[in-house]
Amino acid sequence: MTGLSAVEKSKYESDGYVVPSYRLPSARVDALREVLDNLIRDNPTIRPERLVSAHIEGKNSEGVRGSKAFLDLARDEAILDMVADAIGGDIILWGCQIFCKPGGDGMEVPWHQDGQYWPIRPLGTCTAWIALDPSTVENGCLRVIPGSHRGKVLHPHLTEDRKDLVLTQRAVDGTFDEKTAVDIELEPGQMSLHDVYMIHGSAPNRSPRRRAGVAIRYMPATSHFDRNLIATTDKSGYTVDFARRPLWLLRGKDRTGRNDFTIGHS
Ligand SMILES: O=C(O)CCC(=O)C(=O)O
């Protein structure tokens, strides 16, 4: 067992995010980068910032051809140990998206709270954002507003009508202080964990260096993935199909008894 140290756990609780000391071995990262290169080649019409459900092998109901290599990554026991420290021991994998910003024209991710988009009640998710490339201020690393998850409040968002954004919902100005933002610079294989209520975003990538990361979404199995709440949506700026999204119970039990683990599995 690895898991978060006491200091890391307390940082996640107080700030809404943490960069744990654990990192993936470099050979694993190299192999995943190769899988990503193949996915980009196999999905020529999809922006690489929008490779949603990349963990589903073959073409998924959201139009992306994914790879089981990312499902295997989501099942990594060391990552699950840390996620268990963040959200408890009953863990459902419900999503995975690659945010790969090409050098030169990598898209901005506006400031947002993930909870704005997701049909999970009570709202809960820990995202493990794993760097496959160096992720720096220069190439548009993830930025967070520490403590913005406190109180579990969803702040007002407005819809942006801009083609150069990965997501369309942006937290309204005045709901947070951008001056308090922290840049999460990561080396390949390093990762951050962040809470569903935490405000975060990232700048465009104007540098020549690609910035790729994979965001794996884990919810506590004390919550319900309620497909009736949002079945299919393009609120994020591209279509996501929650109605047919497969769920995997990776640890523990479904405490709600209402999560459906058959839908979407072929
Ligand atoms: O990769 C990014 O820059 C943004 C990621 C993000 O918004 C998320 O993981 O929820």
PDBQT file of the ligand as one rigid body, heavy atoms in Angstrom, charges set to zero:
ROOT
HETATM    1  O1  LIG A 301      -5.849  19.728 -18.785  1.00  0.00    +0.000 OA
HETATM    2  C1  LIG A 301      -6.299  20.834 -18.528  1.00  0.00    +0.000 C 
HETATM    3  O2  LIG A 301      -5.690  21.858 -18.768  1.00  0.00    +0.000 OA
HETATM    4  C2  LIG A 301      -7.648  20.957 -17.863  1.00  0.00    +0.000 C 
HETATM    5  C3  LIG A 301      -8.086  19.702 -17.193  1.00  0.00    +0.000 C 
HETATM    6  C4  LIG A 301      -9.407  19.807 -16.551  1.00  0.00    +0.000 C 
HETATM    7  O3  LIG A 301     -10.130  20.764 -16.664  1.00  0.00    +0.000 OA
HETATM    8  C5  LIG A 301      -9.841  18.683 -15.717  1.00  0.00    +0.000 C 
HETATM    9  O4  LIG A 301      -9.126  17.699 -15.589  1.00  0.00    +0.000 OA
HETATM   10  O5  LIG A 301     -10.930  18.759 -15.147  1.00  0.00    +0.000 OA
ENDROOT
TORSDOF 0
